[in-house]
Amino acid sequence: MNTFTANPLELPWPVDALETISACPYCGSPDHTLAHEGVQDWSFGCAPGKWNYWGCSQCRALYLNPRPTSRSMGKAYGRYYTHDAAAEKGLLSVIKQRVRNEYWSHTLQTTIGPRLGTPSWAAVFFKRLKPWIAEPFGLRQLAQMPKGYLIDVGCGNGNTLKTAQQLGWRTLGIELDAHAVKAARAQGLLVIQGGYDELRSLAGQADCLMCSHVLEHVQEPLEMLRLLLAALKPRGVLLLSTPNASSYLRDFYGENWRGLEAPRHLAIADAAWLMNWLCAQGFQCTQVPCWDGVSAIESERIRRRDLTTRPTDVKAGKRAVRLYGKPSLHKHDTVQIVCTRA
């Protein structure tokens, strides 16, 4: 008997699991234009449906409309990378990670393991690796700030929490997905299973809040931002990162831009607007530059409609970044912001 398995991308999202919104989730403006039509889950290849992104005429955000309801969103995360435990890695991957940790340990004058354990005089050699090793946002801040209580909202499998503990932080993770929570707890980490609403019971408690690539996943991003700010102590620091709707790579790749990731990315803010909004809440914000190579490489893969990255994607993505030159911070692919009370 022949069986046919349909491509999940070609299946429709259930109509009764969709909702329509009347205004931009960030600024509330009803004025918009169609930015990208018929976008599919070309990033992970697991979520059904074709999706339209609208550009807000007021704040320049991008948002899905119609979009999945909050109850149905789990359907879009069937094969999502933050769900997995730290997988068994080959020897080459293990060596690369140890080299990266050794580089960061020497550069930040701390210890991040597992590492190679070379003496301090070897720092001069490892620092030469800077052009080839991208520094994760927040790592430098967590290493250099006075240590206290760190809350990671959307902590995934807990890798950032694990590193923070090595640096001397007391940590708490908040994660909605049960598989990711299980993976984090398997590392001995304290993690609450739930959404950003859990912050309501943590007002004024955090010395540092990490929120990395979560804002774009929620139905009410402004509500989440307000809860994040309220959870900080008077001298607390928010480390916030999210895709930038005004990214130069979006201009270059269009519907193939890695930052879209339909339908998981519900609303994507504009960097300049987001910075201005945070400042209006009484915060001083510093935008940290990011390396856009990974997004460009993934966008090349998406343009081929493939789930496997090829060497040609790496070459083409790096070339695209070089050709553009040095964009202004407000055009970087990812908004990375360090927020403190003004």
Secondary structure by P-SEA (a helix, b strand, c coil): cbbbbccccccccccccbbbbcccccccccccccccccccccccccccccbbbbbbcccbbbbbccccccccccccccccccccccccccaaaaaaaaaaaaaaaaaacccccccccccccccccccccccccccccaaaaaacccccbbbbccccccaaaaaaaaacccbbbbbccaaaaaaaaaaccccccccccccccccccccbbbbcccccccccaaaaaaaaaaaccccbbbbbbbbbccccccccccccccccccccccbbbbaaaaaaaaaaabbbbbbbbbbaaaaaaaaaaaaaccccccaaaaaaaaaaaaaacccccccccbbbbbbccc
